[in-house]
Amino acid sequence: MRPLTIAKIETFAVPPRWLFVRIETGDGAVGWGEASLEGHAEAVEGAFASLRDRFIGRDGAAIEDMWQIAYRGGFYRGGPVLMSALSGLDQALWDLKGRALGVPVWQLLGGRVRDRVECYAWIGGDRPDEVAEGARARKAQGFRALKMNATAELKWLASPRDFDAVVERAAAVKAVGLDIGLDFHGRVHKPMARRLAERLQEIEPLFIEEPLLSENIEALEQLSRMTNIPIALGERLFTRWDFKPFLERGIVDIIQPDLSHAGGISEVRRIAAMAEAYDVGLAPHCPLGPIAFAACLQVAVSTPNFVIEEMSLGIHYNTDGHDLMTYLRDKSVFALEDGHVRVPEGPGLGIDLDETLIRDLARDNKPWRNPIFRAPDGSFAEW
């Protein structure tokens, strides 16, 4: 293989809240990655200044060496900003190398272990009829599984009466005939999370996500001993060292690293392998754009303990009409059939991006900021 000498590293902040990374070699070969860190794109763009200084002129085929330098070479390491920048760079390097060799990234990761990837989507709604309508719409799109908010009306120390509405909404989705995951967002106090988990056992959800914030590791350990519902977490963890205590202490059943926050393809593969040794499944977090989703598919296809993939098809959170199809030239690559997306066969990440549209929308893009959520009593609520 010819040297992939890096000549240019660009970033593009595009609607709704994503940060794309483009690497170009001296002879015009290109690789794309996604370094989205919602609401903090400027900080991640700033982190690319040092990455350009280190890696322009280097052979982009040396992915692992570049990963180690980017992670360890600046003395300070980890955290959402630096790891998101590294994630976007890493994805772009894998895309570049796969394209240069004419093979999908999953071939470079050891080959496929499955032929299709099951996906789930998000639905909103505060009433049973609203979530049921959303569930039917997602079912019509081809999904067999959904995720929804479990704690919309709950304050930090809620009344048990408030749990009735949560159970009713979840039951309305199950009645449509779909599996469901319930996201707690780490919003409620430990005894409330425990009580809500007890109530939800009758619904038999796929998982409960972030029943408590990850920094409350002792409380999560206690909760994990009190419920038989699988516990999922990890979107706010950034390295294998962050995941290590959750695996060692038997707290988590499904890990959810984000390939745009947790070190890209390289690090998430290592996290997944570590989780496999503890009989823990992988379900990457991805309410993001097409490059991040394509990277997730490469990992899902080649990872034995993969479970299910998040997919932001259609309106997801506050996307203002932009979803992962917006920037694709060939939208059929993410076609959904019976709840699954087929293995991407194209080289690199397997997608063809509309670069002209990306450059046009980045030119006039306005900075995006996280919305602030409030509990019914007006107090701050986690995302």
C-alpha positions in Angstrom: 0.0 0.0 0.0 1.3 3.4 -0.9 2.0 5.9 2.0 -1.1 7.8 3.1 0.7 11.0 3.9 -1.7 13.4 5.5 -1.7 16.9 4.0 -4.9 18.4 5.4 -7.2 17.9 8.4 -10.5 19.9 8.3 -13.5 20.1 10.5 -17.1 21.1 9.6 -19.7 22.1 12.2 -23.0 21.3 10.4 -26.7 21.2 11.3 -28.2 20.1 13.5 -25.3 19.7 16.0 -22.6 17.6 14.4 -18.9 18.0 13.8 -17.5 16.2 10.8 -13.7 15.6 10.2 -12.1 15.3 6.8 -8.6 14.0 6.3 -6.9 14.4 2.9 -3.6 13.0 1.7 -1.1 14.6 -0.6 -2.3 12.6 -3.5 -6.0 13.4 -2.9 -7.2 10.4 -0.9 -9.9 11.3 1.6 -11.3 9.9 4.9 -14.2 11.1 7.0 -14.9 10.9 10.7 -17.4 12.5 13.2 -16.2 14.2 16.3 -19.6 15.5 17.4 -19.8 16.7 21.0 -23.3 18.2 21.3 -23.1 21.9 22.3 -19.3 22.0 22.5 -18.3 21.9 18.8 -16.0 24.9 19.2 -14.0 23.2 22.0 -13.5 20.1 19.9 -12.5 22.2 16.9 -9.9 23.8 19.1 -8.4 20.5 20.1 -7.7 19.8 16.4 -5.0 22.5 16.4 -2.6 20.2 18.2 -3.7 17.2 16.2 -2.8 19.0 13.0 0.6 20.0 14.3 1.3 16.4 15.2 -0.1 14.5 12.3 0.1 16.6 9.1 3.0 15.0 7.2 2.5 11.6 8.9 1.5 8.3 7.3 -2.2 8.0 8.0 -2.0 4.2 7.8 -0.3 4.1 11.2 -3.7 4.3 13.0 -2.7 2.7 16.4 0.5 4.8 16.7 -1.4 8.0 16.0 -4.1 7.0 18.5 -1.5 6.5 21.2 0.3 9.8 20.4 -3.0 11.7 20.3 -4.2 10.2 23.6 -0.9 10.1 25.6 1.3 12.7 23.9 -0.2 15.7 25.4 0.3 14.6 29.1 -3.4 15.5 29.9 -5.7 12.8 28.6 -9.3 11.7 28.5 -12.4 13.7 29.0 -15.2 14.6 26.5 -13.4 17.2 24.4 -10.0 15.5 23.8 -11.6 12.1 23.3 -14.2 13.5 20.9 -11.5 15.0 18.8 -9.5 11.8 18.9 -12.7 9.8 18.0 -13.3 11.9 14.8 -9.7 11.6 13.8 -9.7 7.8 14.4 -12.8 7.2 12.4 -11.4 9.3 9.5 -8.1 7.3 9.6 -10.0 4.0 9.4 -12.1 5.3 6.5 -9.0 6.5 4.7 -7.2 3.2 5.1 -10.2 1.1 4.1 -10.7 3.2 1.0 -7.0 3.0 0.1 -7.2 -0.8 0.3 -10.7 -1.0 -1.3 -12.3 -2.9 1.6 -14.8 -2.1 4.3 -13.4 -1.3 7.7 -15.0 -4.4 9.2 -12.7 -6.5 7.0 -9.7 -4.7 8.6 -11.2 -5.5 12.1 -11.2 -9.2 11.4 -14.2 -9.7 9.2 -17.9 -10.0 9.8 -19.5 -12.1 12.5 -23.1 -11.2 11.4 -24.9 -10.3 8.2 -27.2 -7.5 9.5 -27.4 -5.1 12.4 -30.5 -4.7 14.6 -31.3 -1.0 15.3 -33.6 0.9 17.6 -35.0 4.5 17.4 -36.1 7.1 19.9 -39.7 8.2 20.4 -40.9 11.2 22.5 -44.3 11.9 24.0 -45.8 12.7 27.4 -49.1 10.7 27.1 -49.8 7.0 26.3 -51.6 8.0 23.1 -48.6 10.1 22.0 -46.1 7.4 22.5 -48.3 4.8 20.9 -48.6 7.0 17.8 -44.9 7.4 17.7 -44.4 3.7 18.1 -46.7 3.0 15.2 -44.8 5.4 13.1 -41.5 3.8 14.0 -43.0 0.4 13.3 -44.0 1.6 9.9 -40.4 2.7 9.3 -39.3 -0.9 9.9 -38.1 -0.8 13.6 -38.8 -3.6 16.0 -37.4 -1.8 19.1 -37.6 1.7 20.5 -36.2 3.8 23.3 -38.1 6.4 25.3 -37.9 8.7 28.2 -38.7 7.0 31.6 -38.5 10.1 33.7 -40.0 13.1 31.9 -42.4 14.1 34.7 -40.2 13.0 37.6 -38.2 15.3 39.9 -35.2 14.1 41.8 -37.2 12.8 44.7 -40.5 11.9 43.1 -43.7 10.5 44.5 -44.5 6.8 43.8 -47.8 8.1 42.3 -45.8 9.7 39.5 -44.6 6.2 38.4 -48.1 5.3 37.1 -47.7 7.6 34.0 -44.3 6.0 33.2 -45.7 2.5 33.3 -48.7 3.5 31.2 -46.5 5.0 28.5 -44.2 2.0 28.4 -47.2 -0.4 28.3 -48.7 1.6 25.4 -45.5 1.0 23.3 -45.5 -2.7 24.2 -49.1 -2.9 23.1 -48.0 -1.8 19.6 -45.8 -4.9 19.5 -42.3 -3.4 19.9 -39.5 -4.0 22.4 -38.6 -1.0 24.4 -35.6 0.4 26.3 -36.3 3.1 29.0 -33.8 6.0 29.5 -33.7 7.4 33.1 -31.1 10.0 32.1 -29.8 9.8 35.7 -32.5 12.2 36.7 -33.8 10.6 39.9 -32.6 9.8 43.4 -31.4 6.2 44.2 -34.6 5.0 46.0 -36.8 6.5 43.3 -34.7 4.7 40.6 -35.1 1.5 42.6 -38.8 1.8 42.9 -39.3 2.7 39.3 -37.2 -0.3 38.2 -39.5 -2.5 40.4 -42.6 -1.1 38.7 -41.1 -1.5 35.2 -40.4 -5.2 35.7 -44.0 -6.0 34.6 -43.2 -4.3 31.3 -40.1 -6.4 30.8 -38.0 -3.8 28.9 -34.9 -4.5 26.9 -32.9 -2.4 29.4 -33.0 0.6 31.6 -30.5 3.2 30.6 -28.5 5.4 33.1 -30.9 4.7 36.0 -28.4 6.8 38.0 -25.5 9.0 36.8 -22.3 7.1 36.2 -20.5 9.1 38.9 -22.7 7.5 41.5 -21.0 4.2 41.1 -21.7 2.9 44.6 -25.4 3.6 44.2 -25.4 1.9 40.8 -23.8 -1.1 42.3 -26.5 -1.3 44.9 -29.2 -0.9 42.3 -27.8 -3.6 40.1 -28.3 -6.1 42.9 -32.0 -5.1 43.3 -33.3 -5.5 39.7 -33.4 -8.2 37.1 -33.8 -5.7 34.3 -30.6 -5.3 32.3 -28.8 -2.0 33.1 -27.2 -0.1 30.3 -24.9 2.9 30.6 -21.7 4.4 29.1 -22.5 7.3 26.9 -20.7 9.6 29.4 -17.7 7.3 29.7 -14.7 7.9 27.4 -12.1 5.2 27.7 -11.6 1.6 28.7 -10.3 2.8 32.0 -13.6 4.6 32.6 -15.5 1.4 31.9 -13.2 -0.8 33.9 -14.8 -0.4 37.4 -18.3 -0.9 36.1 -17.3 -4.2 34.6 -15.2 -5.4 37.5 -18.0 -4.7 40.0 -20.7 -6.4 37.9 -22.8 -3.2 37.6 -23.6 -3.1 33.9 -25.2 -5.6 31.5 -25.0 -3.5 28.3 -22.3 -0.9 27.7 -23.1 2.1 25.5 -19.9 3.8 24.5 -20.3 6.5 21.9 -17.9 6.1 18.9 -17.7 9.9 18.6 -16.8 10.4 22.3 -15.0 7.2 23.4 -11.9 7.1 21.2 -13.5 6.1 17.9 -13.4 2.7 16.3 -10.1 1.8 17.9 -11.0 2.3 21.5 -14.6 1.1 21.3 -13.3 -2.2 19.9 -11.0 -2.5 22.9 -13.9 -1.6 25.3 -16.1 -4.2 23.7 -13.5 -6.9 23.9 -13.0 -6.1 27.6 -16.7 -6.2 28.2 -17.0 -9.6 26.4 -14.7 -11.1 29.1 -17.4 -10.1 31.7 -20.3 -11.4 29.6 -21.5 -7.9 28.9 -23.1 -6.8 25.7 -22.3 -3.8 23.4 -25.0 -1.3 22.2 -23.2 1.8 21.0 -24.8 5.2 21.8 -25.4 7.1 18.6 -28.0 9.9 18.4 -25.7 11.5 15.9 -24.9 11.7 12.2 -24.2 9.4 9.2 -20.4 9.1 9.8 -20.8 8.1 13.4 -23.5 5.6 12.5 -21.5 4.2 9.7 -18.6 3.7 12.2 -20.9 2.0 14.6 -22.0 -0.4 11.9 -18.4 -1.4 11.2 -17.9 -2.3 14.9 -21.3 -4.0 15.2 -20.6 -6.2 12.2 -17.3 -7.4 13.6 -17.9 -7.6 17.3 -19.2 -10.9 18.8 -20.9 -9.4 21.9 -22.8 -6.7 20.0 -26.5 -6.5 21.0 -28.3 -3.6 19.2 -27.5 -0.2 17.6 -29.1 3.2 18.2 -30.2 4.9 14.9 -31.3 8.5 14.5 -33.5 7.9 11.5 -36.1 10.7 11.3 -36.6 13.5 13.8 -34.5 12.6 16.9 -34.3 15.0 19.8 -33.9 18.5 18.3 -32.6 17.8 14.8 -34.5 20.6 13.0 -35.2 18.3 10.1 -31.7 17.0 9.7 -31.0 13.3 10.3 -28.3 10.9 9.2 -29.7 10.7 5.7 -29.3 14.4 5.0 -25.6 14.3 4.0 -25.7 10.9 2.1 -25.6 10.7 -1.7 -26.8 7.1 -1.6 -29.4 6.9 1.1 -30.1 3.2 0.5 -27.0 2.2 2.4 -28.9 2.6 5.7 -32.1 1.0 4.5 -34.0 -0.6 7.3 -35.6 -4.0 6.9 -37.3 -6.0 9.7 -35.5 -3.8 12.2 -32.1 -4.4 10.7 -29.6 -2.6 8.5 -27.5 -4.8 6.2 -23.8 -5.0 6.4 -22.2 -2.1 4.5 -20.1 -3.4 1.6 -18.5 -0.2 0.4 -14.8 0.6 1.1 -13.9 2.4 4.3 -16.9 3.3 6.3 -19.1 2.4 3.3 -20.8 5.8 2.8 -20.7 8.4 0.1 -21.1 11.9 1.5 -22.3 15.1 -0.2 -19.2 17.2 0.4 -20.6 20.2 -1.4 -23.7 20.3 0.9 -21.4 19.8 4.0 -19.3 22.8 3.0 -22.3 24.9 2.2 -24.2 24.2 5.4 -21.0 24.5 7.6 -20.4 28.0 6.2 -23.7 29.4 7.6 -24.2 27.1 10.6 -25.1 28.6 13.9 -23.7 27.2 17.1 -26.0 24.7 18.8 -26.5 24.6 22.5 -28.0 21.9 24.7 -31.6 22.6 25.7 -32.2 22.9 29.4 -34.7 20.6 30.9 -36.8 21.3 34.0 -38.6 19.0 36.4 -42.3 19.8 37.1 -41.2 21.8 40.1 -38.9 24.0 38.0 -35.6 22.4 39.2 -32.9 21.5 36.7 -33.2 18.0 35.2 -30.5 16.0 33.5 -30.6 15.8 29.7 
